[in-house]
Amino acid sequence: MNTTRTNDFTSIITGRRSIRKYDTAVKISKEEMTEILSEATLAPSSVNMQPWRFLIIESPEAKAKLATIAKFNQLQVETSAAMIAVFGDLNNFDYAEEIYGTAVERGLMPAEVKERQLTALGAHFANLPAAVNRETVMIDGGLVSMQLMLAARAHGYDTNAIGGFEKDQIAELFDMDKERYIPVMLISIGKAVDAGYASVRLPVDTVAQWK
């Protein structure tokens, strides 16, 4: 397990780079990957439904399979410690009882609030247009993905967010229900072999307005 951890948030966000080539000798234990994912899942989500689902692709066989649908990102697939496929679960309300029930058990929510919330949410999701549900899940998936990359950086690892893959094929390729699980992005993770390149950001005056 990697015991080096950076807690300075400024250094985490300023030191992050989009890395394409990794040290193939570096592996991430299931224990530490679980810790990284747990920290990522502290991200916010609409009505706390946490629709994100992760597929950790790390075995040579699984990577070879992924390589067939990520043709422009072969280097990340080949050299990373793992490729994390982030999906959104369109049936995320199936976990509402577990989420809100656990909140009650832990003393974080009164039982009457839970019942009131679940009744209201049940009606909401029953009438929620599919397009709105999909859009919400994608937004939540983006939030957790960014948090995952920052959590990885805090653990001393590097990442690359990848959108260039066959999104219409990945769920079926890994035996997932493509009608339920929609791909958000791939994230490569590992230890960079070099520092990578810093990139320019538009100034705040260009991207923000005050009224």
N, C-alpha and C positions, 0 to 999 in steps of 0.2 A: 504494500500500500504506500502511495506517495504521501509522505508526511509534511512536505513543504507546501505551505498554504499562504497565499497572499491575502491579507485582510484590508489593505489600503484600496478603497474603491476607485480612487482616482488613477492609481497605477494599473488597476485591472482594466478600466475602460480605455485608457490611453495606450496601454501596452498590447491590446488585442490587435491581431493581424489576421487577414484571411490567408491561411496557409494551405498550400497545395501539395507539398512534399513533406513526408514525415519520416522519423527515425523508425525503421521497421523492427528494431530490437525492443522498442518500448511497447509494453502491453499494459492494459488497465484491468485490474482485478474486478470481478463481479461485485465485490463488496464496495470498492471505491466508485464504480460506475453507478451503483445503487444510491450512494450518497450524493453524487452529482445530480442524478435524476430527481432525488427527493428534494434537493434544494431548488431545482428548476421548477418543480411543481408547486412551489410557494407563490408562483406568479398568479395574478388575478385572472378571473374568468367570469363570464356572464352568469349571474345568479349562482356562482360557485359550482357550476356543473362540471368543471375540470374535464373538458372533452378531449384532451390530448391523450394520445396513445403512442408508445415508443416501440420500435422494432430495432434491436441492437444486432447489427450485422457484423460479426467479427470472425467467424470461422472461414477458412479458405474456401470451403464449398459454397457458403452463402455469399461471400464476396465475389466469387466467380459468377454466380447467378446474377448478382446485382450489376456486374460489369457489362452484361449484355444489354442493359437498358440505361446505362449511364456512360455512353460512348465518348462524351466530351470531357469526362472527369475520371479517366482511368487512373491517373497518378494518385489522386486522393483515395480511390478505392483500393489500389494495390498497396499503398504505403501506410495508410492510417492504422491506428490501433483498432478502430471500429468505425463503421458508418452507422449513424443513427437516423432511421427513417421516422419522421414525425408525422403522425396521422391525426385526423380529427374524427371523432366518433359521432356520427349523426344521431345515434340512439343514446346520447349521453344522459338523458333523463332517466334511463333505466337504473342509474346509480343514485338517484335523488334520495331515496329512503336510506341508503347506506350512509351517504354524506351527512344528511341532516340528523339521522338517528344517532350517528357517532358524536355529532356536536352536542346532542342532548346528554348522551352518556358521559361525556367529558365535562359537563357543566358549562358549556359554552353557549347554550341556547335553551331557554325554557321549552318544555314539551308543548305548551299551547301555541307558542310561536312557530315551532316546527310544523304542527298540524295545519295551522293557518297558512303558512308559506307553501306547504306541499299541495294543499287544495288549490290555491291560486296558481301555482306553477303548473299543476296538472292541467288546468283549463287553458293556460297559456300555451303549453307545448302541444296540446291536442289541436289547437287552431293555428299553430305557427306555420306560415308558408315555408315550403321546402327551401326556397331560395334564401329566405331570411335566416333559417337555421344553418344553412351551409355557410353563408357569409359570416355569421357569428362564430361558428366553429373555426373558420379560417383565421379570423382576427385573434381568437384565443390561442390558436396554434402558433401564430406569430409571436405573441407575448411570451409563451413558454419557451419558444425556440431561442429568443434573445437571452432569456434568463439562463437557459441551459449553457449557452456559449460563455456567458459571464461566470457561471458557476465552474465551468471547466477551466477557465482562465485562473480563477481563484485557487484551483487545485494544481496549477502549474502546467496545464495542457493547452494546446492550441486547437483551433477549429476553422472550419470553412463552411459557410452556408451555401447550399447548392440547390438551384432550381432546374438545372439542365439534366433532366432524366425523363424517361417515358412514364409520365404520371398515370396514364390510363392502363398501365400494365403492372405496376409494382405490387398492388394488393394481391391480385391473382397469382403473381409469380411466387409470393410467399404464403400462399394458401389463406389469404384473408378475404373477407366478404367485401368486394369492391363497392357494393351498394351502401354499405354501412360506414366503411373506413375510407376517408378521402385523404390523399397525400397533401401535406403542407410543404415540406422540404426535406432534403437530406442534409445532415450535418456530419462532416468528417471530424474526427477527434484523434489526437495523438500528440507527439512531441515533435516540434518543427526541427528540421535539419539546419535551417538558417533563420535569421531574424525576420525574414519577409520584408515587404515594403510598406512604409507608411504611406497614407493616401491623404489627399486634400479634402477638406469639408467646407462647404459654403458657410460664410459667416452668418451669425444669428440674425443680423440686420436684414439679410436676404431672405431668410426662411421664416421669420417671425414678424408679427404685427402686434402693436399695442393699440387698443382703442379706449 
